[in-house]
Amino acid sequence: MKAAATGTLRIKTGLAEMLKGGVIMDVIDAAQARIAEDAGAVAVMALERVPADIRKEGGVARMADPAVVSAIMEAVTVPVMAKCRIGHFAEARVLEALGVDFIDESEVLTPADEEHHVDKHAFAVPFVCGCRDLGEALRRVGEGAALLRTKGEAGTGDIVEAVRHLRAVTAAVRRLGTLGPEELMHEAKSLGAPYELVRVVASAGRLPVPNFAAGGIATPADAALMMSLGAEAVFVGSGIFKSSDPAARARAIVKATTHHQDAKAVAEASRGLGEPMRGLDVAALSPAERLQTRGW
Amino acid sequence: MAVGVLALQGDFAAHAAVLRRLGESVLEVRSWTDLAGLRALVLPGGESTALLRLMDGGPWFDALRAFHGGGGGLLGTCAGAILLARDVDPAQPSLGLLDVSISRNAYGRQVDSFEAELDASALDDPLLGVFIRAPRFTAIGPQVHVLARRGGEPVLVRQRRVLAATFHPEIAGDDRVHRMLIEISAGTAPAG
């Protein structure tokens, strides 16, 4: 039999391609994972506390207990993601050894390294990373991320930051297409992005890996908004299990994500879901309370 | 007549790109009512449990079986192949338009996903198989022809107007499997 290759970039981004048009849901135990899968989640994100609780309770937020991650992997057949701290390659190795399908090197957890992110090329498991602009996006791709997501402002239920970040990335990609080849080096310098990747984006007119939305999605209309702005799938963190009827809200967000162009379908999905998560106004957060400024 | 790509969830954009490259006009199908007037339909890769949940809202299975019965060609890759199969393990509803048994996530988890060259004598030269949390055909009915194998195991099969792959030709950037779907639905492919 001819030799097989694992862990190639094509295999890593390939899984991200399969998740497109879907909803990835934060879960903290096997019971929540089953609710998410049953509602139509394309993947679940295993973590110890949802971002809203991390905000409320404070303390150091770390990778979830491997026992919890394994129990979630046992409970569902959809892919299981898990978060490691920024720069914490030992947590990432643990998650890879557990067999998770995707690692989120996430600003929601307390960073382990204030200068360096994980060298994601060194792993067979794919990574997703957050970004607020094109420079940050391409730095993460340069380090080996197979999937990007907006950072937004996790645990707030306020969509404004996710919108800001997605619009920033989209506008910067569009701008690259208007530049001449001699302008790309200066642009790479101002973005703080690898020159070769800047050239790739300028010629393709799009990011080299898929880009999903995250950070503040709490309603079906929030999901429809992000999809309509060009996100290729959505992550929902606290928005589901901090609402009054998680199963119904999860199903509704799944439906609104698929049918985001059909306002009647989004209206139908939004009907009678009960209380959304209470949420926090991002504008009222102090700079130190903002998770999005973690990482660079 | 256009070729449809089921666009509820999954890598439907990658399939649409291949079909457009082949000069087809492509319709993204998000409602069962979109099937009328198509000559072929691709069921893409994605998560089969999510696809099934998104089909709950309407008579998708009846509409897809009627589309097949009315002469439409079908190509399913990965999750799409699972939807087409007769039997699925672990059990879940399926269309039963392809006389095979299929086992989901049969190679392991994402770290076990792989790419490898296939033995594809029916498509003349080597074909790259990209297997992502892929399923495996565990039994093949007498009417089903094997078009490609990996280590002796079937990975691309055909039963008349139905094609199914456990891998992703749309990710490998190889157009031959899609071209075969177009030929089958136009009646210009050899009988299979």
Contacts between the chains, C-beta under 8 A, distances in Angstrom:
chain1	res1	chain2	res2	distance
A	1	B	116	7.8
A	1	B	150	7.3
A	1	B	151	4.1
A	1	B	152	8.0
A	2	B	116	5.7
A	2	B	117	4.5
A	3	B	116	6.9
A	4	B	114	4.1
A	4	B	115	6.8
A	4	B	116	3.9
A	5	B	114	6.2
A	5	B	115	5.3
A	5	B	116	7.1
A	6	B	111	6.9
A	6	B	112	6.8
A	6	B	113	6.6
A	6	B	114	4.7
A	7	B	111	7.2
A	8	B	115	6.2
A	10	B	115	6.4
A	10	B	130	6.3
A	10	B	171	6.6
A	10	B	172	7.8
A	11	B	113	4.9
A	11	B	114	6.7
A	11	B	115	6.1
A	11	B	130	6.8
A	11	B	132	6.5
A	14	B	11	8.0
A	14	B	113	7.2
A	14	B	130	5.9
A	14	B	132	4.7
A	14	B	168	6.5
A	14	B	171	5.0
A	15	B	110	5.6
A	15	B	113	6.9
A	15	B	132	5.4
A	15	B	133	6.9
A	17	B	10	8.0
A	17	B	11	4.1
A	17	B	14	5.9
A	17	B	45	7.4
A	17	B	171	6.4
A	18	B	10	5.8
A	18	B	11	5.6
A	18	B	45	5.0
A	18	B	46	5.3
A	18	B	47	6.9
A	18	B	78	7.4
A	18	B	79	7.5
A	18	B	132	6.1
A	18	B	133	7.6
A	19	B	46	7.7
A	19	B	47	7.4
A	20	B	9	7.3
A	20	B	10	6.5
A	20	B	11	6.1
A	20	B	12	7.5
A	20	B	13	6.8
A	20	B	46	7.7
A	21	B	7	7.0
A	21	B	8	6.9
A	21	B	9	4.3
A	21	B	10	6.4
A	21	B	12	7.0
A	21	B	46	7.4
A	22	B	9	4.7
A	22	B	10	7.7
A	22	B	46	7.1
A	22	B	47	6.5
A	22	B	50	5.5
A	37	B	49	6.0
A	38	B	53	7.6
A	39	B	53	6.9
A	40	B	49	7.3
A	40	B	50	4.7
A	40	B	53	3.3
A	40	B	54	6.1
A	41	B	50	6.7
A	42	B	9	6.3
A	42	B	46	7.0
A	42	B	47	4.4
A	42	B	50	4.8
A	43	B	47	7.4
A	73	B	109	8.0
A	77	B	49	6.4
A	77	B	90	6.6
A	77	B	104	6.4
A	77	B	105	6.3
A	78	B	47	5.4
A	78	B	49	6.0
A	78	B	50	7.2
A	79	B	47	7.6
A	79	B	109	8.0
A	79	B	110	6.4
A	79	B	133	6.8
A	96	B	111	6.7
A	99	B	108	7.9
A	99	B	109	4.7
A	99	B	111	6.3
A	100	B	109	7.8
A	100	B	110	7.9
A	101	B	109	5.7
A	101	B	110	3.8
A	101	B	111	7.9
A	101	B	133	7.2
A	102	B	110	6.8
A	124	B	111	4.9
A	125	B	110	6.3
A	125	B	111	5.4
A	126	B	110	6.8
A	251	B	53	7.4
A	254	B	50	7.1
A	254	B	53	6.7
A	254	B	54	6.9
A	255	B	54	7.2
A	255	B	57	7.3
A	258	B	7	8.0
A	258	B	8	5.3
A	258	B	9	6.1
A	258	B	30	6.7
A	258	B	54	5.6
A	259	B	30	6.3
A	262	B	30	7.5
